[in-house]
């Protein structure tokens, strides 16, 4: 299993954060981003969920009973 490159992950987060903030993350983008950054689509999806949670923490904690 390849180790995670911190710089590559940082750049991925910047791209995803930008797309999430602009509401521009559409169907098929995650797989395209994954190919570009040489990561799995599942890892990209995990980062997308993390960035969405950072963007609206009150919305993500709402369903968790906090």
Short mmCIF file of the C-alpha atoms (twelve columns), coordinates in Angstrom:
data_MODEL
# 
_entry.id   MODEL 
# 
loop_
_atom_site.group_PDB 
_atom_site.id 
_atom_site.type_symbol 
_atom_site.label_atom_id 
_atom_site.label_alt_id 
_atom_site.label_comp_id 
_atom_site.label_asym_id 
_atom_site.label_seq_id 
_atom_site.Cartn_x 
_atom_site.Cartn_y 
_atom_site.Cartn_z 
_atom_site.pdbx_PDB_model_num 
ATOM 1  C CA . UNK A 1  0.000   0.000  0.000   1 
ATOM 2  C CA . UNK A 2  1.520   3.362  -0.982  1 
ATOM 3  C CA . UNK A 3  2.139   5.821  1.811   1 
ATOM 4  C CA . UNK A 4  0.177   9.032  1.789   1 
ATOM 5  C CA . UNK A 5  2.064   12.026 0.512   1 
ATOM 6  C CA . UNK A 6  1.323   15.014 2.767   1 
ATOM 7  C CA . UNK A 7  1.852   17.589 0.009   1 
ATOM 8  C CA . UNK A 8  -0.427  15.742 -2.397  1 
ATOM 9  C CA . UNK A 9  -3.115  15.478 0.287   1 
ATOM 10 C CA . UNK A 10 -2.795  19.198 1.069   1 
ATOM 11 C CA . UNK A 11 -3.284  20.075 -2.600  1 
ATOM 12 C CA . UNK A 12 -6.244  17.698 -2.817  1 
ATOM 13 C CA . UNK A 13 -7.873  19.396 0.166   1 
ATOM 14 C CA . UNK A 14 -7.401  22.832 -1.431  1 
ATOM 15 C CA . UNK A 15 -9.100  21.666 -4.638  1 
ATOM 16 C CA . UNK A 16 -11.957 19.973 -2.812  1 
ATOM 17 C CA . UNK A 17 -12.458 22.916 -0.451  1 
ATOM 18 C CA . UNK A 18 -12.708 25.249 -3.438  1 
ATOM 19 C CA . UNK A 19 -15.223 23.020 -5.236  1 
ATOM 20 C CA . UNK A 20 -17.327 22.546 -2.100  1 
ATOM 21 C CA . UNK A 21 -17.357 26.284 -1.333  1 
ATOM 22 C CA . UNK A 22 -18.449 27.054 -4.900  1 
ATOM 23 C CA . UNK A 23 -21.038 24.209 -4.906  1 
ATOM 24 C CA . UNK A 24 -19.294 22.978 -8.045  1 
ATOM 25 C CA . UNK A 25 -18.621 19.370 -7.045  1 
ATOM 26 C CA . UNK A 26 -20.757 17.468 -9.536  1 
ATOM 27 C CA . UNK A 27 -21.330 13.837 -10.446 1 
ATOM 28 C CA . UNK A 28 -18.113 12.282 -11.747 1 
ATOM 29 C CA . UNK A 29 -15.747 14.887 -10.369 1 
ATOM 30 C CA . UNK A 30 -14.511 12.714 -7.507  1 
ATOM 31 C CA . UNK A 31 -13.286 9.990  -9.853  1 
ATOM 32 C CA . UNK A 32 -11.603 12.555 -12.112 1 
ATOM 33 C CA . UNK A 33 -9.905  14.186 -9.126  1 
ATOM 34 C CA . UNK A 34 -8.835  10.745 -7.848  1 
ATOM 35 C CA . UNK A 35 -7.186  9.923  -11.183 1 
ATOM 36 C CA . UNK A 36 -5.397  13.251 -11.261 1 
ATOM 37 C CA . UNK A 37 -4.031  12.928 -7.721  1 
ATOM 38 C CA . UNK A 38 -3.389  9.175  -8.118  1 
ATOM 39 C CA . UNK A 39 -5.616  8.281  -5.161  1 
ATOM 40 C CA . UNK A 40 -8.608  6.022  -4.766  1 
ATOM 41 C CA . UNK A 41 -12.032 7.492  -5.322  1 
ATOM 42 C CA . UNK A 42 -12.958 6.304  -1.839  1 
ATOM 43 C CA . UNK A 43 -10.130 8.358  -0.296  1 
ATOM 44 C CA . UNK A 44 -11.235 11.422 -2.276  1 
ATOM 45 C CA . UNK A 45 -14.791 10.844 -1.069  1 
ATOM 46 C CA . UNK A 46 -13.547 10.658 2.532   1 
ATOM 47 C CA . UNK A 47 -11.781 14.007 2.125   1 
ATOM 48 C CA . UNK A 48 -14.929 15.517 0.566   1 
ATOM 49 C CA . UNK A 49 -16.971 14.421 3.581   1 
ATOM 50 C CA . UNK A 50 -14.354 15.868 5.949   1 
ATOM 51 C CA . UNK A 51 -14.330 19.212 4.122   1 
ATOM 52 C CA . UNK A 52 -18.125 19.384 4.072   1 
ATOM 53 C CA . UNK A 53 -18.130 18.688 7.804   1 
ATOM 54 C CA . UNK A 54 -15.598 21.475 8.371   1 
ATOM 55 C CA . UNK A 55 -17.691 23.845 6.300   1 
ATOM 56 C CA . UNK A 56 -20.844 23.366 8.337   1 
ATOM 57 C CA . UNK A 57 -20.081 21.754 11.712  1 
ATOM 58 C CA . UNK A 58 -23.500 22.618 13.110  1 
ATOM 59 C CA . UNK A 59 -25.224 20.714 10.301  1 
ATOM 60 C CA . UNK A 60 -23.042 17.614 10.711  1 
ATOM 61 C CA . UNK A 61 -23.519 17.438 14.489  1 
ATOM 62 C CA . UNK A 62 -27.282 17.915 14.190  1 
ATOM 63 C CA . UNK A 63 -27.916 14.313 13.223  1 
ATOM 64 C CA . UNK A 64 -25.581 12.929 15.885  1 
ATOM 65 C CA . UNK A 65 -27.691 13.981 18.843  1 
ATOM 66 C CA . UNK A 66 -25.339 16.662 20.164  1 
# 
